[in-house]
Amino acid sequence: MNFTDGFFKRVEKKTNVNKDTILSLASKLQQGDMKNEDNLREIIHELSAMTGKPVSKEKEDKIIKTIQNDQVPENIDKLL
């Protein structure tokens, strides 16, 4: 997946997370086991702290279930 600078600018505007932080997190995601619930919870907590947006236990569970069941949309850009 190839992201443009425009994509990163939109993400930064909405989340206050800069491109370098996003790329660092993406690297961490690539190296981790995305089916492992503990890894996913750690990443969700890290993202929540970065963005200053709390994630409820229910929402966290839903995110994990979506990822583990391979139901993540291919075009993430459309979600922003």
Backbone as JSON, one array per atom type, in Angstrom:
{
  "sequence": "MNFTDGFFKRVEKKTNVNKDTILSLASKLQQGDMKNEDNLREIIHELSAMTGKPVSKEKEDKIIKTIQNDQVPENIDKLL",
  "N": [[0.85, -1.16, 0.0], [0.65, 2.14, -0.89], [1.14, 5.23, 0.46], [0.33, 8.67, 0.21], [1.79, 11.97, 0.71], [-0.3, 13.65, 1.22], [-2.19, 12.0, 2.42], [-0.91, 11.46, 4.87], [-0.87, 14.06, 5.91], [-3.62, 14.53, 6.28], [-4.18, 12.6, 8.22], [-2.51, 13.51, 10.29], [-3.69, 16.0, 10.8], [-6.17, 15.24, 11.83], [-5.46, 13.68, 14.02], [-3.22, 14.65, 15.34], [-0.84, 13.31, 15.2], [2.32, 12.84, 13.94], [3.93, 12.19, 10.7], [6.38, 10.73, 10.95], [6.03, 9.4, 13.4], [3.84, 7.83, 12.76], [4.96, 6.19, 10.77], [6.88, 4.88, 12.28], [5.27, 3.45, 14.05], [3.97, 1.86, 12.18], [6.08, 0.26, 11.33], [6.54, -1.17, 13.68], [4.14, -2.56, 13.77], [4.38, -4.22, 11.53], [6.36, -5.94, 12.35], [5.24, -7.28, 14.44], [2.96, -9.79, 15.79], [-0.07, -9.83, 14.49], [-2.29, -11.22, 15.16], [-2.19, -11.8, 17.73], [-3.64, -11.21, 20.75], [-2.68, -9.78, 23.0], [-0.59, -8.23, 21.88], [-2.09, -6.65, 20.12], [-3.74, -5.21, 21.91], [-1.79, -3.73, 23.25], [-0.87, -2.08, 21.18], [-3.22, -0.69, 20.54], [-3.58, 0.73, 22.94], [-1.29, 2.29, 22.87], [-1.76, 3.84, 20.58], [-4.06, 5.18, 21.43], [-3.02, 6.72, 23.52], [-1.23, 8.32, 22.06], [-2.92, 9.83, 20.44], [-4.59, 10.97, 22.23], [-7.13, 10.13, 22.58], [-9.5, 8.36, 24.21], [-10.17, 4.82, 24.35], [-12.82, 2.72, 24.67], [-13.39, -0.32, 26.56], [-15.17, -2.0, 25.24], [-15.03, -1.05, 22.6], [-12.35, -1.52, 22.08], [-12.31, -4.33, 22.22], [-13.92, -4.86, 19.99], [-12.34, -3.82, 17.9], [-10.13, -5.55, 18.05], [-11.33, -8.02, 17.48], [-12.17, -7.52, 14.84], [-9.7, -7.23, 13.52], [-8.5, -9.74, 14.02], [-10.22, -11.39, 12.65], [-9.71, -10.79, 10.07], [-11.1, -8.6, 8.86], [-10.54, -6.0, 8.23], [-10.83, -3.02, 6.39], [-9.55, -2.7, 3.07], [-8.92, -0.24, 1.87], [-7.9, 2.02, 3.73], [-7.66, 4.74, 3.64], [-10.14, 5.78, 2.9], [-11.53, 5.75, 5.24], [-10.82, 7.97, 6.62]],
  "CA": [[0.0, 0.0, 0.0], [1.47, 3.34, -1.02], [0.44, 6.4, 0.98], [0.86, 9.95, -0.25], [1.96, 12.97, 1.77], [-1.64, 14.16, 1.51], [-2.78, 11.08, 3.38], [-0.29, 11.7, 6.17], [-1.32, 15.37, 6.39], [-4.99, 14.37, 6.78], [-4.1, 11.86, 9.48], [-1.93, 14.4, 11.3], [-4.68, 17.02, 11.13], [-7.23, 14.64, 12.65], [-4.98, 12.96, 15.2], [-2.04, 15.3, 15.9], [0.27, 12.35, 15.16], [3.06, 13.17, 12.72], [4.29, 11.14, 9.75], [7.45, 9.88, 11.49], [5.43, 8.56, 14.43], [3.0, 6.86, 12.04], [5.84, 5.23, 10.11], [7.5, 4.1, 13.35], [4.25, 2.52, 14.51], [3.75, 0.9, 11.09], [7.19, -0.68, 11.4], [6.25, -2.02, 14.83], [3.03, -3.43, 13.39], [4.87, -5.21, 10.58], [7.2, -6.9, 13.05], [4.46, -7.96, 15.48], [1.94, -10.78, 15.44], [-1.32, -9.09, 14.54], [-3.37, -12.09, 15.63], [-1.97, -11.94, 19.16], [-4.5, -10.24, 21.43], [-1.87, -8.9, 23.86], [0.08, -7.26, 21.0], [-3.1, -5.72, 19.62], [-4.14, -4.33, 23.01], [-0.68, -2.81, 23.49], [-0.86, -1.11, 20.09], [-4.4, 0.16, 20.71], [-3.3, 1.64, 24.06], [-0.28, 3.25, 22.4], [-2.45, 4.78, 19.68], [-4.96, 5.99, 22.25], [-2.19, 7.7, 24.22], [-0.68, 9.24, 21.06], [-3.95, 10.72, 19.91], [-5.36, 11.57, 23.32], [-8.52, 9.71, 22.45], [-9.71, 7.1, 24.95], [-10.85, 3.71, 23.67], [-13.53, 1.92, 25.67], [-13.12, -1.76, 26.53], [-16.02, -2.57, 24.2], [-14.48, -0.68, 21.29], [-11.08, -2.24, 21.98], [-12.66, -5.72, 21.88], [-14.42, -4.87, 18.61], [-11.18, -3.63, 17.01], [-9.34, -6.79, 18.07], [-12.1, -9.04, 16.75], [-12.13, -7.16, 13.42], [-8.36, -7.53, 13.01], [-8.27, -11.18, 14.07], [-11.09, -12.04, 11.65], [-9.33, -10.25, 8.75], [-12.2, -7.78, 8.35], [-10.08, -4.62, 8.11], [-10.99, -2.57, 5.01], [-8.29, -2.55, 2.33], [-8.65, 1.16, 1.59], [-8.01, 2.74, 4.99], [-7.76, 6.17, 3.32], [-11.55, 6.16, 2.83], [-12.05, 5.87, 6.59], [-10.41, 9.27, 7.19]],
  "C": [[0.9, 1.23, 0.0], [0.66, 4.56, -0.58], [1.13, 7.66, 0.5], [1.05, 10.88, 0.95], [0.61, 13.56, 2.17], [-2.36, 13.31, 2.53], [-2.24, 11.36, 4.77], [-0.72, 13.05, 6.75], [-2.74, 15.3, 6.94], [-5.0, 13.64, 8.12], [-3.57, 12.77, 10.58], [-2.93, 15.46, 11.74], [-5.76, 16.47, 12.07], [-6.73, 14.09, 13.97], [-3.85, 13.65, 15.95], [-0.86, 14.34, 16.03], [1.01, 12.57, 13.85], [3.48, 11.94, 11.91], [5.35, 10.19, 10.32], [6.92, 8.93, 12.55], [4.58, 7.47, 13.79], [3.87, 5.78, 11.42], [6.52, 4.33, 11.14], [6.51, 3.04, 13.86], [3.99, 1.46, 13.44], [4.85, -0.16, 11.08], [6.98, -1.67, 12.54], [5.15, -3.02, 14.5], [3.49, -4.54, 12.47], [5.68, -6.29, 11.27], [6.43, -7.73, 14.07], [3.48, -8.97, 14.91], [0.58, -10.13, 15.61], [-2.52, -9.97, 14.88], [-3.29, -12.28, 17.14], [-2.71, -10.83, 19.9], [-3.7, -9.28, 22.31], [-1.16, -7.84, 23.04], [-0.91, -6.21, 20.51], [-3.53, -4.73, 20.71], [-3.05, -3.29, 23.3], [-0.66, -1.7, 22.43], [-2.05, -0.16, 20.2], [-4.17, 1.17, 21.83], [-2.29, 2.71, 23.65], [-0.92, 4.29, 21.49], [-3.37, 5.72, 20.46], [-4.17, 7.08, 22.97], [-1.64, 8.75, 23.25], [-1.7, 10.29, 20.64], [-4.74, 11.44, 20.99], [-6.83, 11.22, 23.27], [-8.7, 8.37, 23.16], [-10.47, 6.08, 24.11], [-11.5, 2.86, 24.75], [-13.16, 0.45, 25.51], [-13.93, -2.42, 25.42], [-15.46, -2.29, 22.8], [-13.16, -1.41, 21.05], [-11.34, -3.7, 21.57], [-13.13, -5.83, 20.43], [-13.27, -4.71, 17.6], [-10.38, -4.92, 16.91], [-10.05, -7.88, 17.27], [-12.05, -8.78, 15.24], [-10.78, -7.53, 12.81], [-8.14, -9.04, 12.96], [-9.09, -11.94, 13.03], [-10.83, -11.52, 10.24], [-10.45, -9.45, 8.09], [-11.83, -6.31, 8.24], [-10.23, -4.19, 6.66], [-9.64, -2.37, 4.34], [-7.93, -1.09, 2.13], [-8.89, 1.98, 2.86], [-8.19, 4.24, 4.75], [-9.22, 6.63, 3.3], [-12.17, 6.31, 4.23], [-11.78, 7.24, 7.19], [-11.17, 10.41, 6.57]]
}
